Amino acid sequence: MTITITAFEKSPDGGKGLARDTRVRWALEEVGQPYEVLPLPFPALKESTHLCRNPFGQIPTYEEGDLCLFESGAIVFHLAERHPGLLPEDANARSRAIMWMFAALNSVEPAILEIVTVKFVEGDKPWTKERMPLVFDRIRHRFRQLSPRLDAAEWLDGEFSAGDLLMVSVLLRSRPSGILDEFPNLAAYVARGEARPAYQRAFAAQLAQAMGKHAAV
Ligand SMILES: N[C@@H](CCC(=O)N[C@@H](CS)C(=O)NCC(=O)O)C(=O)O
C-alpha cells in the first residue's frame, strides 16, 4: 500500500531539515519503506481537505490505505512498531526506547520551540528582548541534564532507536541559535544522527522539496 506524507510545499527554513516531515522521512528511510510526498502550500493546511487529515492544520501527516495519522511522534512510533529497525526486541529495552521518544517530544522539544515563539510569534512585543535569555537558559538547563547521558554512549540506550531519531531531530532545531554547540557531546550526537545514510536520504529529499524540485523518494 502506498504511503503518502504531507510536507510544506516550500519549507520556511529553506530546506535545513527543521520541519517535522524530515523526522518522518528519516523514519521511513530507516525502515526501508518507500513513500510519496504531497506538498502543501500554507493556505491548504487550513482547508477542509487537510483538516480531515489533521484537525490542527499542520504537517506532517501520514496516509496508508484507510489509515490517516498526524503528530510526527505518533507516525514514527507507528513505523517503529510495524517494521524492524527502530525499536529493540527486548521488552524492557523497547519500553525505554519509547520513553526516550516521549522525552524528546515532551521534555526537550517544548523548551526549544519557545525560541520560535519568542522570535516570530511575539517578536514585536516589548518583552521579547528580556524573554529570550530566559528561554535560552531553560534550554541550557535541559541540555545540562541530558548531556551526561551521552558522555560515553553513542546513543541514548544501547543501539540507535526511534528515541534517538526523535531526540536528534529535536536537538537539531536548537542549532541555529548556537546553543547546541555549547554542548560538544550533544552536537557530536546530532552529527552521528545526521551521518546515518537514512538521515542523509531524508534530508536530501526534503531539501529538493524546499528548492521546488520534485522529490523522487
Ligand atoms: N506536534 C506536531 C507539531 C506539528 C507542527 O508544528 N508542524 C508545523 C511544521 S514543522 C506546521 O505545520 N506549522 C504550520 C502551522 O502550524 O500553521 C508534530 O510533531 O507533528
The ligand as an SDF file (V2000), in Angstrom:
LIG
                    3D

 20 19  0  0  0  0  0  0  0  0999 V2000
    3.2470   18.2300   17.4050 N   0  0  0  0  0  0  0  0  0  0  0  0
    3.1560   18.2880   15.9660 C   0  0  0  0  0  0  0  0  0  0  0  0
    3.5750   19.6840   15.5120 C   0  0  0  0  0  0  0  0  0  0  0  0
    3.3700   19.8620   14.0210 C   0  0  0  0  0  0  0  0  0  0  0  0
    3.8450   21.2360   13.5680 C   0  0  0  0  0  0  0  0  0  0  0  0
    4.0130   22.1730   14.3820 O   0  0  0  0  0  0  0  0  0  0  0  0
    4.0300   21.3560   12.2600 N   0  0  0  0  0  0  0  0  0  0  0  0
    4.4780   22.6140   11.7050 C   0  0  0  0  0  0  0  0  0  0  0  0
    5.6090   22.3820   10.7170 C   0  0  0  0  0  0  0  0  0  0  0  0
    7.0160   21.6530   11.4530 S   0  0  0  0  0  0  0  0  0  0  0  0
    3.3390   23.2520   10.9290 C   0  0  0  0  0  0  0  0  0  0  0  0
    2.6000   22.5880   10.2440 O   0  0  0  0  0  0  0  0  0  0  0  0
    3.2240   24.5830   11.0370 N   0  0  0  0  0  0  0  0  0  0  0  0
    2.2470   25.3360   10.3080 C   0  0  0  0  0  0  0  0  0  0  0  0
    1.1260   25.7780   11.1890 C   0  0  0  0  0  0  0  0  0  0  0  0
    1.0750   25.4300   12.3680 O   0  0  0  0  0  0  0  0  0  0  0  0
    0.2790   26.5060   10.6510 O   0  0  0  0  0  0  0  0  0  0  0  0
    4.0190   17.1790   15.3450 C   0  0  0  0  0  0  0  0  0  0  0  0
    5.0150   16.7910   15.9680 O   0  0  0  0  0  0  0  0  0  0  0  0
    3.7000   16.7050   14.2460 O   0  0  0  0  0  0  0  0  0  0  0  0
  1  2  1  0
  2  3  1  0
  2 18  1  0
  3  4  1  0
  4  5  1  0
  5  6  2  0
  5  7  1  0
  7  8  1  0
  8  9  1  0
  8 11  1  0
  9 10  1  0
 11 12  2  0
 11 13  1  0
 13 14  1  0
 14 15  1  0
 15 16  2  0
 15 17  1  0
 18 19  2  0
 18 20  1  0
M  END
$$$$
